[in-house]
Amino acid sequence: MAMNQQTSMIEPKEPALIAWHVSKRGENSYWHRVGAAWDHRDGKGLTLMLDTMPIDGRVVLREPKTS
Protein backbone atom coordinates (compact mmCIF):
# COMPACT_ATOMS: atom_id res chain seq x y z
CA MET A 1 0.00 0.00 0.00
CA ALA A 2 1.43 3.39 -0.96
CA MET A 3 1.55 6.30 1.45
CA ASN A 4 1.51 10.02 0.78
CA GLN A 5 1.21 13.14 2.95
CA GLN A 6 -2.58 12.91 3.18
CA THR A 7 -2.89 9.20 4.00
CA SER A 8 -1.16 6.86 6.34
CA MET A 9 -1.08 3.10 6.49
CA ILE A 10 -3.48 1.64 9.03
CA GLU A 11 -2.50 -1.60 10.73
CA PRO A 12 -5.26 -4.17 10.28
CA LYS A 13 -6.92 -5.02 13.59
CA GLU A 14 -7.58 -8.52 14.78
CA PRO A 15 -11.31 -9.24 14.88
CA ALA A 16 -13.08 -8.87 18.21
CA LEU A 17 -15.31 -11.86 17.46
CA ILE A 18 -15.41 -14.77 15.01
CA ALA A 19 -18.72 -15.63 13.30
CA TRP A 20 -19.57 -19.33 13.21
CA HIS A 21 -22.45 -21.07 11.44
CA VAL A 22 -23.75 -23.82 13.71
CA SER A 23 -25.98 -26.52 12.29
CA LYS A 24 -27.41 -29.43 14.21
CA ARG A 25 -27.87 -32.91 12.81
CA GLY A 26 -29.32 -35.32 15.32
CA GLU A 27 -27.31 -35.03 18.52
CA ASN A 28 -24.28 -33.47 16.77
CA SER A 29 -23.52 -29.78 16.19
CA TYR A 30 -21.24 -28.71 13.33
CA TRP A 31 -19.35 -25.39 13.48
CA HIS A 32 -18.07 -23.65 10.33
CA ARG A 33 -16.31 -20.28 10.35
CA VAL A 34 -18.26 -17.85 8.17
CA GLY A 35 -16.80 -14.43 9.05
CA ALA A 36 -15.64 -12.04 11.74
CA ALA A 37 -16.67 -8.86 13.58
CA TRP A 38 -14.61 -5.78 14.47
CA ASP A 39 -15.30 -3.16 17.15
CA HIS A 40 -16.22 0.36 16.06
CA ARG A 41 -13.76 3.05 17.10
CA ASP A 42 -16.35 4.66 19.39
CA GLY A 43 -16.98 1.33 21.14
CA LYS A 44 -20.72 1.46 20.43
CA GLY A 45 -21.04 -1.26 17.83
CA LEU A 46 -19.50 -3.90 15.60
CA THR A 47 -19.01 -4.38 11.90
CA LEU A 48 -19.81 -7.95 10.81
CA MET A 49 -18.20 -9.22 7.62
CA LEU A 50 -19.52 -12.54 6.37
CA ASP A 51 -17.59 -14.65 3.85
CA THR A 52 -20.66 -16.77 3.24
CA MET A 53 -24.34 -16.54 4.19
CA PRO A 54 -25.83 -19.54 6.02
CA ILE A 55 -29.37 -20.47 5.03
CA ASP A 56 -30.15 -22.61 8.06
CA GLY A 57 -28.95 -23.12 11.60
CA ARG A 58 -27.68 -20.12 13.53
CA VAL A 59 -24.75 -17.69 13.55
CA VAL A 60 -22.77 -17.58 16.79
CA LEU A 61 -20.24 -14.83 17.60
CA ARG A 62 -17.36 -15.95 19.82
CA GLU A 63 -14.05 -14.45 20.93
CA PRO A 64 -11.08 -15.70 18.87
CA LYS A 65 -9.00 -18.43 20.47
CA THR A 66 -5.56 -17.33 21.56
CA SER A 67 -2.72 -19.64 20.63
KEPA-114066 format. One record per residue (C-alpha): residue number from 1; residue in three letters; y, z, x. Coordinates in nm, 3 decimals, decimal comma. Example, Ala and Ser with C-alpha at 12.3 -4.5 7.8 and 13.67 -1.06 7.14 Angstrom:
BEGIN
   seq   type         v         w         u
     1    ala    -0,450     0,780     1,230
     2    ser    -0,106     0,714     1,367
END
This chain:
BEGIN
   seq   type         v         w         u
     1    met     0,000     0,000     0,000
     2    ala     0,339    -0,096     0,143
     3    met     0,630     0,145     0,155
     4    asn     1,002     0,078     0,151
     5    gln     1,314     0,295     0,121
     6    gln     1,291     0,318    -0,258
     7    thr     0,920     0,400    -0,289
     8    ser     0,686     0,634    -0,116
     9    met     0,310     0,649    -0,108
    10    ile     0,164     0,903    -0,348
    11    glu    -0,160     1,073    -0,250
    12    pro    -0,417     1,028    -0,526
    13    lys    -0,502     1,359    -0,692
    14    glu    -0,852     1,478    -0,758
    15    pro    -0,924     1,488    -1,131
    16    ala    -0,887     1,821    -1,308
    17    leu    -1,186     1,746    -1,531
    18    ile    -1,477     1,501    -1,541
    19    ala    -1,563     1,330    -1,872
    20    trp    -1,933     1,321    -1,957
    21    his    -2,107     1,144    -2,245
    22    val    -2,382     1,371    -2,375
    23    ser    -2,652     1,229    -2,598
    24    lys    -2,943     1,421    -2,741
    25    arg    -3,291     1,281    -2,787
    26    gly    -3,532     1,532    -2,932
    27    glu    -3,503     1,852    -2,731
    28    asn    -3,347     1,677    -2,428
    29    ser    -2,978     1,619    -2,352
    30    tyr    -2,871     1,333    -2,124
    31    trp    -2,539     1,348    -1,935
    32    his    -2,365     1,033    -1,807
    33    arg    -2,028     1,035    -1,631
    34    val    -1,785     0,817    -1,826
    35    gly    -1,443     0,905    -1,680
    36    ala    -1,204     1,174    -1,564
    37    ala    -0,886     1,358    -1,667
    38    trp    -0,578     1,447    -1,461
    39    asp    -0,316     1,715    -1,530
    40    his     0,036     1,606    -1,622
    41    arg     0,305     1,710    -1,376
    42    asp     0,466     1,939    -1,635
    43    gly     0,133     2,114    -1,698
    44    lys     0,146     2,043    -2,072
    45    gly    -0,126     1,783    -2,104
    46    leu    -0,390     1,560    -1,950
    47    thr    -0,438     1,190    -1,901
    48    leu    -0,795     1,081    -1,981
    49    met    -0,922     0,762    -1,820
    50    leu    -1,254     0,637    -1,952
    51    asp    -1,465     0,385    -1,759
    52    thr    -1,677     0,324    -2,066
    53    met    -1,654     0,419    -2,434
    54    pro    -1,954     0,602    -2,583
    55    ile    -2,047     0,503    -2,937
    56    asp    -2,261     0,806    -3,015
    57    gly    -2,312     1,160    -2,895
    58    arg    -2,012     1,353    -2,768
    59    val    -1,769     1,355    -2,475
    60    val    -1,758     1,679    -2,277
    61    leu    -1,483     1,760    -2,024
    62    arg    -1,595     1,982    -1,736
    63    glu    -1,445     2,093    -1,405
    64    pro    -1,570     1,887    -1,108
    65    lys    -1,843     2,047    -0,900
    66    thr    -1,733     2,156    -0,556
    67    ser    -1,964     2,063    -0,272
END
